[in-house]
């Protein structure tokens, strides 16, 4: 089945049923042939995935830009990701309560406004030429994206059949990956324009001219993105998105509903799934964050930052291709846990191969990891909340908080790179993929096996 999954009407919820965000909404924006039509809301939501994917990927361009301007170590440069993804750990659970209180649509609008404000804060930070002033801007930007994530992920999940939730979430994330390729490809060279100048060209610039060029390289793209986010918030405000009432959704629709244990924390497959999200996001971000510097190393390709950013974008392009393939084929034909495990094993082997080689072999193997990353987040997410019933919302919040792995693991790899060298530091993501492989094979099924044995 191609395109957006079909959305035949699911069973009506009972008044006493426990909440389940994977049930269909009680109201819909329209219908086709008597069936709910979610094309318009899914299109709007897909645009949100595109925007936050692009904004997140620009960190991979911002890191080498700031590292060059301020002569930072790898560990200090990773403060960008530490701040950005650390926000998930701090703000995800409060954002979940906030979105539940004001609703999905208003939550999305607030998230877009917060992200726009964060982009605008880059202007004074760049003007002041202060590395640490970028951190509050990143925190505000990330807070907006956290609210968008908390609101949009369950929204996508409920807009259709529960059994197609994983492939549907993978499909929207394919457009997220499209942005992670497009933004570094088209906006990255603007930000890295100064880094790409030769020593002779830099010598011709006065300190004031270089200062102005370095500032404008960041200011213009982020002000433009702030305007785009503002426009998108107006579109969402004017859009007729369905009103979702998760408190009245039917949690008994799942054939794998587990016994109620009083809290999501008491389900091992959820907790180990959160560790899986931590490992996955950490590995993906750590690799992407260091690719421009990796390609610059003389034993790899010796590319300048602006050229390296274009090659780095291929890593995210691979993720986009893999997500389309996963959404439309592999996740529909094969067991999701086994697909996840296979992807993780191959990803780990590719990273190890890159560490043990140089030149184009090292480049092609590390870039190909993006293809394997493609289905990991949505697959881990759906496996981890399977059968939680009324605890699904709490479980989703726990999983979003685990995205803090995108702060911790890149920072650890930065320390590793400073101490032992950039090349060998990529062993850390390889270890993360080993855990994900275990979760796909065994970890996600522990509670299901316990239920079967009881």
C-alpha positions as CSV (number, residue, x, y, z in Angstrom):
1,X,0.0,0.0,0.0
2,X,1.5,3.3,-1.1
3,X,1.1,6.8,0.4
4,X,-0.8,7.5,3.6
5,X,-2.3,4.4,5.1
6,X,-6.0,3.9,4.7
7,X,-8.1,4.7,7.7
8,X,-11.2,2.7,8.0
9,X,-13.3,3.5,11.0
10,X,-12.2,1.6,14.2
11,X,-14.6,0.3,16.8
12,X,-16.3,3.0,18.9
13,X,-15.0,3.5,22.4
14,X,-17.0,2.5,25.5
15,X,-17.6,5.1,28.2
16,X,-15.7,3.1,30.7
17,X,-12.7,2.1,28.6
18,X,-9.2,3.1,29.5
19,X,-7.4,5.7,27.4
20,X,-5.3,4.7,24.4
21,X,-3.8,7.3,22.0
22,X,-3.7,4.7,19.2
23,X,-7.5,4.5,19.0
24,X,-9.1,6.6,16.3
25,X,-10.4,10.1,17.3
26,X,-14.0,10.6,18.1
27,X,-14.3,13.4,15.6
28,X,-12.7,13.8,12.1
29,X,-12.3,16.7,9.7
30,X,-14.2,14.9,6.9
31,X,-14.9,11.6,5.3
32,X,-14.5,9.8,2.0
33,X,-17.0,7.1,1.1
34,X,-18.3,7.1,4.7
35,X,-14.8,6.6,6.1
36,X,-12.8,9.2,8.1
37,X,-10.4,11.2,5.9
38,X,-7.2,12.3,7.6
39,X,-5.3,13.5,4.5
40,X,-5.4,17.2,5.5
41,X,-4.4,16.8,9.2
42,X,-1.7,14.3,8.3
43,X,-0.3,16.7,5.7
44,X,-0.2,19.5,8.3
45,X,1.5,17.2,10.8
46,X,4.0,16.0,8.2
47,X,5.0,19.6,7.6
48,X,5.8,19.9,11.4
49,X,8.0,16.8,11.2
50,X,9.8,18.4,8.3
51,X,10.5,21.6,10.1
52,X,11.8,20.2,13.3
53,X,13.9,17.7,11.5
54,X,15.5,20.5,9.5
55,X,16.1,22.7,12.6
56,X,17.6,19.8,14.5
57,X,19.9,18.8,11.6
58,X,21.3,22.4,11.5
59,X,23.0,21.7,14.8
60,X,25.4,19.4,12.8
61,X,26.3,22.5,10.7
62,X,26.4,24.9,13.7
63,X,28.9,22.7,15.6
64,X,31.8,23.0,13.2
65,X,30.9,26.7,12.6
66,X,31.1,27.5,16.3
67,X,34.1,25.2,16.8
68,X,36.1,27.1,14.2
69,X,35.1,30.6,15.3
70,X,35.7,30.0,19.0
71,X,38.6,27.4,18.7
72,X,36.6,24.9,20.8
73,X,37.6,21.4,21.8
74,X,35.3,18.6,20.6
75,X,33.8,18.2,24.1
76,X,33.0,22.0,24.4
77,X,31.6,22.0,20.9
78,X,29.2,19.3,21.9
79,X,27.7,21.7,24.4
80,X,25.4,22.5,21.4
81,X,23.9,19.0,21.5
82,X,24.1,18.8,25.3
83,X,21.9,21.9,25.6
84,X,19.6,21.0,22.7
85,X,18.9,17.4,23.6
86,X,19.2,17.9,27.3
87,X,16.1,20.0,27.0
88,X,14.2,16.8,26.2
89,X,15.1,15.4,29.5
90,X,14.0,18.5,31.4
91,X,10.9,19.6,29.4
92,X,9.3,16.4,28.0
93,X,7.2,15.5,31.0
94,X,6.1,19.1,31.7
95,X,5.3,19.5,28.0
96,X,3.1,16.4,28.1
97,X,1.1,17.8,31.0
98,X,0.9,21.1,29.2
99,X,-0.3,19.6,25.9
100,X,-2.9,17.5,27.7
101,X,-4.3,20.6,29.4
102,X,-4.5,22.9,26.3
103,X,-5.0,20.3,23.6
104,X,-3.0,19.1,20.6
105,X,-3.7,22.0,18.3
106,X,-2.9,24.8,20.7
107,X,0.1,22.8,21.9
108,X,1.4,22.7,18.3
109,X,0.9,26.5,17.9
110,X,2.7,27.2,21.2
111,X,5.6,24.8,20.1
112,X,5.9,26.6,16.8
113,X,6.0,30.0,18.5
114,X,8.7,28.8,21.0
115,X,10.8,27.5,18.2
116,X,10.5,30.7,16.3
117,X,11.5,32.7,19.3
118,X,14.6,30.5,19.7
119,X,15.6,31.1,16.1
120,X,15.3,34.9,16.6
121,X,17.5,34.7,19.7
122,X,20.4,33.5,17.4
123,X,20.5,37.1,16.1
124,X,21.8,38.8,19.2
125,X,24.0,35.8,20.1
126,X,25.8,36.0,16.7
127,X,26.1,39.8,16.9
128,X,27.8,39.5,20.4
129,X,30.1,36.7,19.1
130,X,29.5,34.8,22.3
131,X,29.5,31.0,22.3
132,X,27.6,30.8,25.5
133,X,24.8,33.2,24.4
134,X,23.9,30.5,21.8
135,X,23.0,28.1,24.6
136,X,19.8,30.0,25.8
137,X,18.8,30.3,22.2
138,X,19.2,26.6,21.7
139,X,17.3,25.8,24.9
140,X,14.3,27.9,23.8
141,X,14.4,26.5,20.3
142,X,14.6,22.9,21.7
143,X,11.7,23.6,24.1
144,X,9.5,24.6,21.2
145,X,10.5,21.4,19.3
146,X,9.9,19.3,22.5
147,X,6.3,20.6,22.7
148,X,5.8,19.9,19.0
149,X,7.2,16.3,19.4
150,X,4.9,15.6,22.4
151,X,1.9,16.9,20.6
152,X,2.5,15.6,17.1
153,X,3.7,12.0,17.7
154,X,0.5,10.8,19.4
155,X,-1.6,12.9,17.1
156,X,-0.2,11.0,14.1
157,X,-0.7,7.7,15.9
158,X,-4.4,8.2,16.4
159,X,-5.2,9.3,12.9
160,X,-5.8,5.9,11.5
161,X,-5.8,2.2,12.3
162,X,-3.9,1.1,15.4
163,X,-2.2,-1.7,13.4
164,X,-0.7,0.8,10.9
165,X,0.6,3.2,13.6
166,X,4.2,2.1,13.3
167,X,4.3,2.5,9.5
168,X,2.4,5.7,9.6
169,X,4.8,7.2,12.1
170,X,7.7,6.0,10.0
171,X,6.1,7.7,6.9
172,X,5.9,11.1,8.6
173,X,9.4,10.7,9.9
174,X,10.6,10.1,6.3
175,X,9.7,13.7,5.7
176,X,11.5,14.6,8.9
177,X,14.6,12.9,7.3
178,X,14.0,14.8,4.0
179,X,14.5,18.0,5.9
180,X,17.6,16.7,7.6
181,X,19.1,16.3,4.1
182,X,17.7,19.5,2.6
183,X,18.6,21.9,5.4
184,X,22.3,21.0,5.6
185,X,22.5,20.9,1.8
186,X,21.0,24.3,1.1
187,X,21.3,26.2,4.3
188,X,24.5,24.6,5.6
189,X,26.9,26.2,3.1
190,X,25.5,29.6,4.0
191,X,26.4,29.1,7.7
192,X,29.8,27.6,6.9
193,X,30.7,30.2,4.2
194,X,33.4,31.7,6.4
195,X,34.8,28.3,7.4
196,X,35.2,27.5,3.7
197,X,37.4,30.5,3.0
198,X,41.1,30.0,2.3
199,X,43.8,31.5,4.5
200,X,44.6,34.0,1.8
201,X,40.9,35.0,1.5
202,X,40.6,35.4,5.3
203,X,43.8,37.5,5.4
204,X,42.1,40.0,3.1
205,X,39.2,40.6,5.5
206,X,39.5,43.2,8.3
207,X,38.5,41.9,11.8
208,X,35.3,43.9,11.5
209,X,34.4,42.5,8.1
210,X,35.1,38.9,9.3
211,X,33.0,39.6,12.4
212,X,30.1,40.8,10.3
213,X,30.4,37.9,7.9
214,X,30.5,35.3,10.7
215,X,27.4,36.9,12.3
216,X,25.3,37.2,9.1
217,X,26.1,33.6,8.2
218,X,24.0,32.5,11.3
219,X,21.6,35.4,11.5
220,X,20.1,35.3,8.1
221,X,19.2,31.6,8.0
222,X,17.7,31.5,11.5
223,X,15.7,34.7,11.0
224,X,14.3,33.2,7.8
225,X,13.4,30.0,9.7
226,X,11.7,32.1,12.4
227,X,9.5,33.7,9.8
228,X,8.7,30.3,8.2
229,X,7.7,28.9,11.7
230,X,5.5,31.9,12.3
231,X,3.7,31.3,8.9
232,X,3.3,27.6,9.8
233,X,1.7,28.5,13.1
234,X,-0.9,30.6,11.3
235,X,-1.6,27.7,8.9
236,X,-2.1,25.4,11.9
237,X,-4.3,27.9,13.6
238,X,-6.5,28.2,10.5
239,X,-6.5,24.4,9.8
240,X,-9.5,22.3,10.9
241,X,-7.6,19.6,12.8
242,X,-9.7,17.0,14.6
243,X,-10.2,17.3,18.3
244,X,-8.7,14.3,20.0
245,X,-10.1,13.2,23.4
246,X,-7.7,10.5,24.6
247,X,-9.5,10.1,27.9
248,X,-12.4,8.5,26.0
249,X,-10.4,6.3,23.7
250,X,-10.8,2.6,23.9
251,X,-7.7,1.0,25.4
252,X,-9.1,-2.5,25.1
253,X,-8.8,-2.5,21.3
254,X,-5.2,-3.9,21.5
255,X,-5.0,-7.6,21.3
256,X,-1.8,-7.4,23.3
257,X,-3.2,-5.4,26.3
258,X,-1.2,-6.2,29.3
259,X,-2.5,-6.4,32.9
260,X,-2.8,-3.0,34.6
261,X,0.2,-2.6,36.9
262,X,-0.6,0.9,38.1
263,X,2.3,2.7,36.4
264,X,4.1,2.7,33.0
265,X,7.4,2.4,35.0
266,X,6.4,-1.2,36.0
267,X,6.5,-2.5,32.4
268,X,10.0,-3.7,31.6
269,X,9.6,-3.6,27.8
270,X,8.7,0.1,28.2
271,X,11.7,0.9,30.5
272,X,14.1,-1.0,28.3
273,X,12.5,0.7,25.3
274,X,13.3,4.0,26.8
275,X,16.9,2.9,27.1
276,X,16.7,1.9,23.4
277,X,15.5,5.4,22.5
278,X,18.3,6.9,24.6
279,X,20.9,4.7,22.7
280,X,19.4,5.3,19.3
281,X,19.1,9.1,19.4
282,X,22.5,9.3,21.1
283,X,24.2,7.2,18.4
284,X,22.4,8.9,15.5
285,X,23.2,12.4,16.8
286,X,26.7,11.6,17.8
287,X,27.5,10.4,14.3
288,X,25.8,13.2,12.5
289,X,27.4,15.9,14.8
290,X,30.9,14.8,14.0
291,X,30.7,13.9,10.3
292,X,31.9,17.3,9.0
293,X,35.0,17.1,11.3
294,X,35.4,13.4,10.4
295,X,35.5,14.2,6.7
296,X,38.0,17.0,7.3
297,X,40.6,14.6,8.8
298,X,43.5,14.0,6.4
299,X,43.2,10.2,6.7
300,X,39.5,10.3,5.6
301,X,39.1,12.9,2.8
302,X,40.5,16.2,4.1
303,X,37.4,18.1,3.0
304,X,36.7,21.7,4.0
305,X,33.7,22.3,6.3
306,X,31.4,23.6,3.6
307,X,32.0,20.6,1.3
308,X,31.9,18.2,4.2
309,X,28.4,19.6,5.2
310,X,27.1,18.6,1.8
311,X,28.5,15.1,2.1
312,X,27.2,14.9,5.7
313,X,23.7,15.6,4.3
314,X,23.8,12.3,2.5
315,X,23.8,10.5,5.9
316,X,20.3,12.1,6.6
317,X,19.3,11.4,3.0
318,X,19.9,7.7,3.6
319,X,17.7,7.9,6.6
320,X,14.9,9.4,4.5
321,X,15.1,6.7,1.9
322,X,15.1,4.0,4.5
323,X,12.0,5.4,6.2
324,X,10.1,5.4,3.0
325,X,11.1,1.8,2.3
326,X,10.3,0.8,5.9
327,X,6.9,2.5,6.0
328,X,5.8,1.1,2.6
329,X,7.4,-2.3,2.7
330,X,9.6,-3.9,5.4
331,X,7.5,-2.9,8.4
332,X,4.4,-4.2,6.7
333,X,5.9,-7.5,5.5
334,X,8.1,-8.5,8.4
335,X,8.1,-8.7,12.2
336,X,9.1,-5.2,13.4
337,X,11.3,-6.5,16.2
338,X,13.3,-8.6,13.8
339,X,13.6,-5.8,11.3
340,X,14.9,-3.5,14.2
341,X,17.4,-6.1,15.3
342,X,18.7,-6.7,11.7
343,X,19.1,-2.9,11.1
344,X,21.0,-2.5,14.4
345,X,23.4,-5.4,13.8
346,X,24.3,-4.1,10.3
347,X,24.6,-0.5,11.6
348,X,27.1,-1.6,14.3
349,X,29.1,-3.6,11.7
350,X,29.2,-0.6,9.4
351,X,30.5,1.7,12.1
352,X,33.2,-0.7,13.1
353,X,34.2,-1.0,9.5
354,X,34.5,2.8,9.2
355,X,36.7,2.8,12.3
356,X,39.0,0.2,10.9
357,X,39.4,1.8,7.5
358,X,40.3,5.2,5.9
359,X,39.4,7.2,2.8
360,X,36.2,6.5,0.9
361,X,35.6,3.1,2.5
362,X,35.4,4.8,5.9
363,X,33.1,7.5,4.4
364,X,30.7,5.3,2.6
365,X,30.3,2.9,5.5
366,X,29.6,5.6,8.1
367,X,27.2,7.4,5.7
368,X,25.3,4.2,5.0
369,X,24.5,3.9,8.8
370,X,21.8,6.6,8.1
371,X,20.0,4.0,6.0
372,X,19.9,1.6,9.0
373,X,18.9,4.3,11.4
374,X,15.8,5.0,9.4
375,X,13.2,2.8,11.1
376,X,14.7,2.6,14.6
377,X,12.9,5.4,16.4
378,X,9.3,4.7,15.4
379,X,9.8,0.9,15.8
380,X,11.3,1.2,19.3
381,X,8.6,3.7,20.2
382,X,5.7,1.5,19.1
383,X,7.2,-1.7,20.5
384,X,7.8,0.0,23.9
385,X,4.2,1.3,24.4
386,X,2.5,-1.9,23.0
387,X,-0.1,-3.2,25.5
388,X,0.2,-0.3,28.0
389,X,-3.5,0.6,27.8
390,X,-4.3,3.6,30.0
391,X,-0.6,4.1,30.8
392,X,0.3,4.8,27.1
393,X,0.4,8.6,27.6
394,X,2.8,8.2,30.5
395,X,4.9,5.7,28.6
396,X,5.1,8.2,25.6
397,X,6.3,10.9,27.9
398,X,9.0,8.6,29.3
399,X,10.2,7.7,25.8
400,X,10.3,11.4,24.8
401,X,12.4,12.2,27.9
402,X,14.8,9.4,26.8
403,X,15.7,11.6,23.7
404,X,18.1,13.2,26.2
405,X,20.5,10.5,24.8
406,X,21.1,13.0,22.0
407,X,22.8,15.1,24.6
408,X,24.7,12.6,26.7
409,X,26.2,10.2,24.1
410,X,27.6,12.9,21.7
411,X,29.1,14.7,24.7
412,X,30.8,11.4,25.8
413,X,32.0,10.8,22.2
414,X,33.4,14.3,22.2
415,X,35.4,13.5,25.4
416,X,36.5,10.2,23.8
417,X,37.6,12.0,20.6
418,X,39.6,14.6,22.6
419,X,41.3,11.8,24.6
420,X,41.8,9.1,22.0
421,X,41.2,10.6,18.6
422,X,38.1,11.2,16.5
423,X,38.4,8.1,14.4
424,X,38.3,5.6,17.3
425,X,35.6,7.5,19.1
426,X,33.0,6.1,16.7
427,X,33.2,2.8,18.6
428,X,30.7,4.3,21.1
429,X,27.8,4.5,18.6
430,X,28.6,0.9,17.6
431,X,28.1,-0.3,21.1
432,X,24.7,1.6,21.3
433,X,23.5,-0.4,18.2
434,X,24.3,-3.7,19.9
435,X,21.9,-2.9,22.7
436,X,19.2,-1.9,20.2
437,X,19.7,-5.3,18.4
438,X,19.1,-7.0,21.7
439,X,15.9,-5.0,22.3
440,X,14.6,-5.9,18.9
441,X,15.2,-9.6,19.5
442,X,14.4,-10.1,23.1
443,X,13.9,-6.9,25.2
444,X,10.6,-5.7,23.7
445,X,8.8,-9.1,24.3
446,X,9.6,-9.7,28.0
447,X,6.2,-8.6,29.3
448,X,4.3,-10.4,26.5
449,X,6.1,-13.6,27.4
450,X,5.3,-13.1,31.1
451,X,1.6,-12.6,30.2
452,X,1.6,-15.8,28.1
453,X,3.2,-17.8,30.9
454,X,0.6,-16.5,33.5
